[in-house]
Amino acid sequence: MNFADILLLAIAGFVSGAVNAVAGGGTFLTFGALSVAGIPPIAANATSSITQFPGYITSTLAYWSDIKTFWRGALMLSLISAVGALAGALILLALSNPSFRALVPWLLIAATAVFAAGPWLKPKPKPGQPAAVGSVPGAVIQFVTAVYGGFFGAGMGVMMLATLGLTQTGNYHRLNALKNMLSIVIAAVAIVVFVSGGVVAWPQAIVMIPAVALGGYAGVWMAKRVPQPLLRGFVIAVGLFLAGYYFWTG
């Protein structure tokens, strides 16, 4: 890595952490920066997953009081998420970089579309109802979401929150807490597979992880001062730019 690459990765990591804290979608930035820095797409995807993992943990801890009320019931969804993430990550490693690169722009467009529709996909609050988990449709849909998350994590959080809202009960904050908890499981399984497969770009990850953590802290400040629609528009523009980049260079 040269100094320009380090600076690019650090800035992207910081902005990613801040955007995740306010609007979500930070994976677009970390994946994009790693791609621009010359990391092959499979390694960029795997490394991006690792850089986002600390944020999943901190956001889950922030919802700990909610999680304590339903964690036993969520264990089955966690197991299903682990199996789905394992399948998705193994599918990714089975592909060659050229094959995955051909899929990336389409995956980015789909993830950007889901992210753009995020405000309309949020579940309607259901005050006074506990977060119920374990339905068969919910298990099937969560498995599919976890496969996607293990294969390509961009937009996973928005997608999962939307599907949980369709299949589970509970108010928005409890569903968001469940989403964060399941995100840890999906990311952890995928990371184990990626590390075992030797596809993680560790020098780049070491640069980005502390930057993402600092950005997440700064996101609290941004949340009070920067309009969320502006940040969402920025993330959507990045997603479309990256899709165009991969179409152009593919």
C-alpha positions in Angstrom: 0.0 0.0 0.0 1.2 3.5 -0.7 0.2 6.6 1.3 -2.7 7.5 -1.1 -4.2 4.0 -0.6 -3.9 4.3 3.2 -5.5 7.7 3.1 -8.3 6.5 0.9 -9.1 3.4 3.0 -8.9 5.4 6.3 -11.3 8.1 5.0 -13.7 5.5 3.5 -13.6 3.6 6.7 -14.4 6.7 8.8 -17.2 7.8 6.6 -18.6 4.3 6.4 -18.8 4.0 10.2 -20.5 7.4 10.4 -23.0 6.6 7.7 -23.8 3.3 9.3 -24.5 5.0 12.6 -26.9 7.4 10.9 -28.5 5.8 7.8 -26.8 2.5 7.1 -25.2 1.5 3.9 -21.6 1.9 4.9 -20.6 -1.4 3.3 -20.9 0.3 -0.1 -18.0 2.7 0.9 -15.6 0.1 2.3 -16.2 -2.3 -0.6 -15.8 0.5 -3.1 -12.6 1.9 -1.5 -11.0 -1.6 -1.4 -11.9 -2.1 -5.1 -10.4 1.2 -6.1 -7.3 0.4 -4.1 -6.8 -2.6 -6.4 -8.1 -5.4 -4.1 -9.8 -8.3 -6.2 -13.6 -8.3 -5.7 -13.8 -11.5 -3.6 -11.1 -10.3 -1.2 -12.7 -6.8 -1.2 -16.0 -8.3 -0.2 -14.4 -10.5 2.5 -12.3 -7.7 3.9 -15.3 -5.3 3.9 -17.2 -7.8 6.0 -14.4 -7.8 8.6 -14.2 -4.0 8.8 -18.0 -3.8 9.5 -18.0 -6.5 12.2 -17.1 -4.3 15.2 -20.1 -2.0 14.3 -22.5 -4.9 14.5 -21.3 -5.7 18.0 -21.6 -2.1 19.3 -25.0 -1.6 17.8 -26.2 -4.9 19.3 -24.9 -3.9 22.7 -26.8 -0.7 22.4 -30.0 -2.8 22.2 -29.0 -5.2 25.0 -32.0 -4.3 27.2 -34.4 -5.3 24.3 -32.4 -8.4 23.3 -32.6 -9.8 26.9 -36.4 -10.1 26.5 -36.3 -12.4 23.5 -32.9 -13.9 23.0 -34.0 -17.4 23.8 -36.6 -17.3 21.2 -34.2 -15.9 18.7 -31.7 -18.8 19.0 -33.4 -20.8 16.2 -33.2 -17.8 13.9 -29.6 -17.4 14.8 -28.9 -21.1 14.0 -30.7 -20.7 10.7 -28.7 -17.5 10.0 -25.5 -19.3 10.7 -26.3 -22.1 8.2 -27.4 -19.6 5.5 -24.3 -17.5 6.0 -22.1 -20.6 5.8 -23.8 -21.5 2.5 -23.4 -18.0 1.1 -19.8 -17.6 2.0 -18.9 -21.1 0.6 -20.6 -20.2 -2.6 -18.6 -17.0 -2.8 -15.3 -18.9 -2.3 -16.3 -21.4 -5.0 -16.4 -18.7 -7.6 -13.4 -17.2 -9.4 -12.7 -13.5 -9.2 -13.8 -13.0 -12.9 -17.1 -14.8 -12.2 -17.8 -12.9 -9.1 -16.8 -9.6 -10.7 -19.4 -10.2 -13.4 -22.1 -10.5 -10.7 -20.9 -7.5 -8.7 -22.6 -4.7 -10.6 -25.9 -6.5 -10.6 -25.6 -7.2 -6.9 -24.7 -3.5 -6.3 -27.8 -2.3 -8.3 -30.0 -4.7 -6.3 -28.5 -3.7 -3.0 -28.8 0.0 -3.9 -32.4 -0.4 -4.8 -33.2 -2.1 -1.5 -31.3 0.6 0.4 -33.1 3.4 -1.6 -36.4 1.8 -0.7 -35.4 1.4 2.9 -37.7 4.2 4.4 -40.7 2.5 2.8 -39.6 -1.0 3.9 -39.3 -0.2 7.6 -41.8 -2.3 9.6 -44.7 -0.5 11.1 -44.4 -0.2 14.9 -46.7 -2.6 16.9 -46.6 -1.2 20.4 -47.2 -3.5 23.3 -46.4 -6.7 21.4 -43.4 -8.8 22.4 -40.9 -9.8 19.6 -42.1 -13.2 18.5 -39.8 -15.4 16.5 -39.8 -18.9 15.2 -42.5 -19.0 12.5 -41.8 -21.2 9.5 -42.2 -18.5 6.8 -39.9 -16.3 9.0 -37.3 -19.1 9.2 -37.3 -19.6 5.4 -37.0 -16.0 4.6 -34.3 -15.5 7.1 -32.3 -18.4 5.6 -32.4 -16.7 2.2 -31.4 -13.4 3.7 -28.5 -15.0 5.5 -27.3 -16.7 2.3 -27.2 -13.3 0.7 -25.4 -11.8 3.7 -22.7 -14.5 3.6 -22.3 -14.1 -0.1 -22.5 -10.3 -0.4 -23.2 -8.2 2.6 -24.1 -4.8 1.0 -27.7 -3.8 1.9 -28.1 -6.9 4.2 -29.3 -4.8 7.2 -32.0 -3.0 5.3 -33.2 -6.2 3.6 -33.3 -8.1 6.9 -35.2 -5.4 8.8 -37.8 -5.4 6.0 -38.2 -9.2 6.0 -38.3 -9.4 9.8 -41.1 -6.8 9.7 -43.1 -9.0 7.5 -42.6 -12.2 9.5 -42.1 -11.3 13.1 -44.0 -9.2 15.7 -42.7 -6.5 18.0 -42.1 -2.8 17.7 -39.5 -1.3 15.4 -36.8 -1.1 18.1 -37.1 -4.8 19.0 -37.0 -5.8 15.4 -33.9 -3.6 14.8 -32.3 -5.3 17.9 -33.1 -8.7 16.4 -31.6 -7.6 13.1 -28.4 -6.5 14.8 -28.1 -9.7 16.7 -28.6 -11.9 13.6 -26.1 -9.6 11.7 -23.4 -10.6 14.2 -24.1 -14.3 13.5 -24.1 -13.9 9.8 -20.9 -11.8 9.7 -19.1 -14.0 12.2 -19.7 -17.2 10.2 -18.8 -15.5 6.9 -15.6 -14.1 8.4 -14.5 -17.5 9.7 -15.0 -18.9 6.2 -13.2 -16.0 4.5 -10.2 -16.2 7.0 -10.0 -19.9 6.5 -10.1 -19.4 2.7 -7.2 -16.9 2.9 -9.1 -14.2 1.0 -8.8 -11.4 3.5 -6.6 -8.4 2.7 -5.3 -8.0 6.3 -3.1 -4.8 5.8 -6.1 -3.0 4.4 -8.4 -4.3 7.1 -6.0 -3.1 9.8 -6.2 0.4 8.3 -10.0 0.4 8.0 -11.2 -1.2 11.3 -10.1 1.6 13.7 -11.3 4.2 11.1 -14.8 2.6 11.0 -14.9 2.5 14.8 -14.0 6.2 15.0 -16.6 7.0 12.3 -19.3 5.2 14.3 -18.6 7.4 17.2 -18.6 10.5 15.1 -22.0 9.3 13.6 -23.6 10.4 16.9 -22.5 13.9 16.2 -23.6 13.7 12.5 -27.0 12.4 13.5 -27.7 15.6 15.2 -26.5 17.9 12.4 -26.7 16.2 9.0 -30.1 15.4 7.4 -30.5 11.7 7.0 -31.9 12.0 3.5 -28.7 13.7 2.5 -26.6 10.8 3.8 -28.9 8.3 2.1 -28.6 10.1 -1.2 -24.8 10.0 -0.8 -24.8 6.2 -0.2 -27.2 5.7 -3.2 -24.9 7.7 -5.4 -21.9 5.7 -4.3 -23.8 2.4 -5.0 -24.7 3.5 -8.5 -21.2 4.8 -9.1 -19.7 1.5 -8.1 -22.1 -0.4 -10.3 -21.2 1.8 -13.2 -17.5 1.3 -12.4 -17.8 -2.5 -12.5 -19.9 -2.4 -15.7 -17.3 -0.1 -17.3 -14.2 -2.1 -16.2 -15.8 -5.5 -16.5 
